[in-house]
Amino acid sequence: MSKYDFRPYVPSPDYPRVANLGRDPYEHAHKMAANPHVQKLLLEPWAALYERPFVGVTTDGNPVKGLYSRRPNGAPLEAMTSAAAQLLTLLSPEQRKALLFPIGAPDWRRWNNTEIYFYQYGLRLEELSETARDGVLAVVQASLSSSGYEKTRDVMRLNLFLGELLGNTKVFGEFSYNFSIFGSPSTTEPWGWQLMGHHLALNCVVIDGQLVLSPTFMGAEPNFADTGPFAHVHLFQDEENRGLALIRALSPDQQRQAIVNRSILGKDQPPGRWHPADHLHLGGARQDNRIIPHEGIDAAAFSSDQRRRLLDLIAAFVDPMPPGPLKARMDEIEHHLSETHFCWIGGTGEHSPFYYRIQSPVVMIEFDHHSGVYLTNQQPEKFHVHTLVRTPNGNDYGIDLLRLHYEHAHK
């Protein structure tokens, strides 16, 4: 069987998770919110974490100061602002009210990557007219690289493909996503947007000519389509293949340092390391303040070839950024490469599922192969992928830059 063959795990219509989905996203969310297991696993912890003041992901609870500065990085301000202004003309007063939030609204932090419509804020794309929906997508497209926009759309397309596999495209649709704008679209003042739904959360903000795209979550189950109009789509191959290339490029001694655990199974992890929803991810929904100590090998010891492979791997994750911000981001990451750690959980064979994390003062990247949520595989497989990118030490959502902006404006 191919390492990507998901067909044996497509559930029958009477599979409990499929049979109990609900007729639409509202009924599905109502059912899930009433489930005691879901309340204890997700809703109660999320609510408690949401109430905590934002600090940022750190290694010890104390954000490193002075990492970020007010420096324009070529953000496509004109195109973004023009697209957002055009979108606003397409909406009713009620829709504009639902769409717009203050730049510092805590709602930035309400994103999650489930299909469950727990948090009903912003505009639901599937409930908009086609013209208004295209207006939303135009804002997203103006803000990202061409490959980043296509990747975003492919995540959405594969969500529909999953819905077709399950026989429920009302819950799993191409446009089962919510869009919000924070701040007033402007070429001079801070503002941004969030696109959020199943396997997708993009948080984009521009401050003083600098674009930040973080946190970002992208995933898919399955991560490719084998039939229909999306049969050309196969996501996260670079992230998988370059990750394998890097771990295999390490010497045996380096691999012993990098590989934290040869098993990716939850039962084989230390207590608290594996979560039923997040699996091995540490930086998922509501984890804005998580303390994540370094693990694995320090890249300061890498050879020039290994450093190049590490940068190539990182580039696969920050590729959704447009050209100017992408170059600035990669320069920032390379500047801190000697402070970067790389860790691995799982095997390194062709068919082995795995997790890895890249962690530095200015970026944290996670890649994880998951077991089935709606497909029936009980163990992680290569066709269910989750990826995360965060900006540690206080600059997720551009929060540290926003602080600097207001300090400068006050002066």
Residue pairs with C-beta under 8 A, 6 or more apart in sequence:
1 8
3 350
3 351
3 381
3 382
4 222
4 223
4 224
4 382
4 383
5 383
6 222
6 375
6 377
6 381
6 383
6 384
7 226
9 372
9 375
9 376
9 377
9 381
10 165
10 375
10 376
11 17
11 18
11 166
11 374
11 375
11 376
12 18
13 19
13 167
15 376
17 373
17 374
18 166
18 167
18 168
18 374
20 31
21 28
21 166
21 168
21 171
22 28
22 29
22 30
22 31
22 171
23 170
24 170
24 171
25 115
25 117
25 170
25 171
25 176
26 117
28 115
28 116
28 117
28 171
29 116
29 117
29 118
29 120
32 38
32 116
32 118
33 39
33 43
33 116
33 118
38 116
41 276
41 277
42 112
42 114
42 277
43 118
45 286
46 112
46 285
46 286
49 286
49 287
49 288
49 289
50 106
50 109
50 110
50 286
52 289
54 109
54 288
54 289
54 394
54 396
54 397
54 399
55 61
55 63
55 288
55 289
55 394
56 63
56 288
56 289
56 391
56 392
56 393
56 394
56 395
56 396
56 399
56 400
57 283
57 287
57 288
57 289
57 290
57 291
57 292
57 364
57 390
57 392
57 393
57 396
58 64
58 289
58 291
58 292
58 392
58 393
59 291
59 292
59 293
59 294
59 359
59 392
60 291
60 293
61 291
63 392
63 393
63 394
64 361
64 393
67 361
67 362
67 393
67 394
67 395
67 400
68 362
68 394
68 395
68 400
68 401
68 404
69 404
70 207
70 208
70 210
70 401
70 404
70 405
70 408
71 208
71 210
71 328
72 208
72 209
72 210
73 209
73 210
73 211
73 324
73 325
73 327
73 328
73 329
74 209
74 211
74 322
74 323
74 324
74 325
74 327
74 328
75 206
75 209
75 210
75 211
75 322
75 324
75 325
76 142
76 143
76 211
76 322
76 324
77 187
77 206
77 209
78 187
79 142
79 143
80 139
80 142
80 143
80 185
80 206
81 185
81 186
81 187
82 142
83 135
83 138
83 139
83 141
83 142
84 139
84 181
84 185
84 191
84 193
85 185
86 135
86 138
87 132
87 135
87 136
87 138
87 139
88 96
88 99
88 185
90 129
90 131
90 132
90 135
91 99
91 123
91 132
91 135
95 123
95 128
95 132
98 121
98 122
98 123
99 122
99 123
99 179
99 180
99 181
100 180
100 181
100 184
101 107
101 121
101 180
101 181
101 182
101 183
102 182
102 183
103 182
103 183
103 190
103 191
103 192
103 205
103 402
104 182
104 402
105 182
107 121
107 180
107 182
108 182
108 194
108 203
108 397
109 286
109 288
109 397
110 119
110 121
111 194
111 196
111 201
111 203
111 215
111 217
111 285
112 118
112 119
112 196
112 201
112 284
112 285
112 286
113 198
113 199
113 200
113 201
113 217
113 219
113 284
113 285
113 386
114 198
114 277
114 285
115 159
115 171
115 172
115 176
115 197
115 198
117 176
120 178
121 178
121 180
122 178
122 179
122 180
122 194
122 196
123 132
123 136
123 178
123 179
123 180
124 175
124 176
124 177
124 178
125 133
125 136
125 175
125 176
125 177
125 178
125 179
126 133
126 173
126 174
126 175
126 176
126 177
128 136
133 175
136 179
136 195
137 153
139 179
139 181
139 193
140 149
140 152
140 179
140 193
140 195
140 202
141 149
143 193
143 204
143 211
143 213
143 322
144 152
144 204
144 213
144 320
144 321
144 322
145 319
145 320
145 321
145 322
145 323
145 326
147 319
147 320
148 319
148 320
148 321
148 322
149 320
151 218
151 235
151 319
151 320
152 195
152 200
152 202
152 218
152 320
154 230
154 233
154 235
155 199
155 200
155 218
155 219
155 220
155 235
156 174
156 175
156 177
156 197
156 200
157 174
157 225
157 230
157 233
158 199
158 220
158 222
158 223
158 224
158 225
158 230
158 233
158 235
159 172
159 173
159 174
159 176
159 197
159 198
159 199
159 200
159 220
160 169
160 172
160 173
160 174
160 230
161 222
161 225
161 228
161 230
161 233
162 172
162 220
162 221
162 222
162 374
163 169
163 170
163 171
163 172
163 173
164 228
165 374
165 375
166 172
166 374
172 198
176 197
176 198
177 195
177 196
177 197
177 198
177 200
178 194
178 195
178 196
178 197
179 193
179 194
179 195
179 196
180 193
180 194
180 196
181 191
181 192
181 193
182 191
182 192
182 193
182 194
182 205
183 189
183 190
183 191
183 192
184 191
185 191
190 205
190 206
190 207
190 208
190 398
190 402
190 405
191 205
191 206
192 203
192 204
192 205
192 206
192 212
192 397
192 398
193 202
193 204
193 205
194 201
194 202
194 203
194 204
195 201
195 202
196 202
199 217
199 218
199 219
199 220
199 221
199 386
200 217
200 218
200 219
201 215
201 216
201 217
201 285
202 213
202 216
202 320
203 213
203 214
203 215
203 216
203 396
203 397
204 211
204 212
204 213
205 211
205 212
205 397
205 398
205 401
205 402
206 212
206 398
207 398
207 401
207 402
207 405
208 401
208 405
210 325
210 328
210 398
210 401
211 321
211 322
211 324
211 325
212 325
212 391
212 395
212 397
212 398
212 401
213 318
213 320
213 321
213 325
213 389
214 389
214 390
214 391
214 395
214 396
214 397
214 398
215 283
215 288
215 388
215 389
215 390
215 391
215 396
215 397
216 320
216 388
216 389
217 284
217 285
217 386
217 387
217 388
218 235
218 236
218 387
219 370
219 384
219 385
219 386
219 387
220 235
220 236
220 384
220 385
221 370
221 372
221 373
221 374
221 375
221 383
221 384
221 385
222 375
222 383
222 384
223 234
223 235
223 236
223 382
223 383
223 384
223 385
224 233
224 234
224 235
224 383
225 231
225 232
225 233
235 385
236 367
236 385
236 387
238 316
239 313
239 316
239 317
239 367
239 385
239 387
240 367
240 382
240 385
242 309
242 312
242 313
242 316
243 313
243 354
243 356
243 367
244 348
244 354
245 309
245 313
246 306
246 309
246 310
246 313
246 342
247 255
247 258
247 259
247 344
247 348
247 356
248 348
249 305
249 306
249 309
250 258
250 297
250 306
254 297
254 301
254 306
255 344
255 348
257 296
257 297
258 296
258 297
258 342
258 343
258 344
259 296
259 343
259 344
259 345
259 348
260 295
260 296
260 343
260 344
260 345
261 268
261 269
261 345
261 346
262 346
262 347
263 269
263 345
263 346
264 280
264 345
264 346
264 347
264 353
264 354
264 355
264 369
264 380
265 379
265 380
266 274
266 276
266 279
269 280
269 345
273 280
274 280
275 281
277 284
278 284
279 355
279 368
279 370
279 371
279 380
279 386
280 345
280 355
280 366
280 368
281 355
281 366
281 368
281 386
281 388
282 290
282 292
282 357
282 366
283 290
283 292
283 364
283 366
283 388
283 390
284 388
288 396
292 359
292 364
294 341
294 359
295 341
295 343
295 357
295 359
296 341
296 342
296 343
296 344
296 357
297 341
297 342
297 343
298 338
298 340
298 341
299 306
299 307
299 310
299 337
299 338
299 340
299 341
299 342
300 337
300 338
300 339
300 340
302 310
307 337
310 337
310 340
310 342
310 358
311 330
311 333
311 334
311 337
313 358
314 330
314 333
314 358
314 363
314 365
315 330
317 365
317 387
317 389
318 326
318 329
318 330
318 333
318 363
318 389
319 326
321 329
329 363
332 362
332 363
333 340
333 360
333 362
333 363
335 362
336 360
336 361
336 362
336 363
337 360
339 360
339 361
340 358
340 359
340 360
341 357
341 358
341 359
341 360
342 356
342 357
342 358
342 359
343 356
343 357
343 359
344 354
344 355
344 356
345 354
345 355
345 356
346 352
346 353
346 354
346 355
346 369
346 380
347 353
347 354
348 354
351 382
353 369
353 379
353 380
353 381
353 382
354 367
354 369
355 366
355 367
355 368
355 369
356 366
356 367
357 364
357 365
357 366
357 367
358 364
358 365
359 365
359 392
360 392
361 392
361 393
362 391
362 392
362 393
362 395
363 389
363 390
363 391
363 392
364 388
364 389
364 390
364 391
364 392
365 387
365 388
365 389
366 386
366 387
366 388
367 385
367 386
367 387
368 380
368 385
368 386
368 387
369 380
369 381
369 382
369 384
369 385
370 380
370 381
370 384
370 385
370 386
371 377
371 378
371 379
371 380
371 381
371 384
372 378
372 381
372 384
373 384
375 383
375 384
377 384
390 396
393 400
394 400
395 401
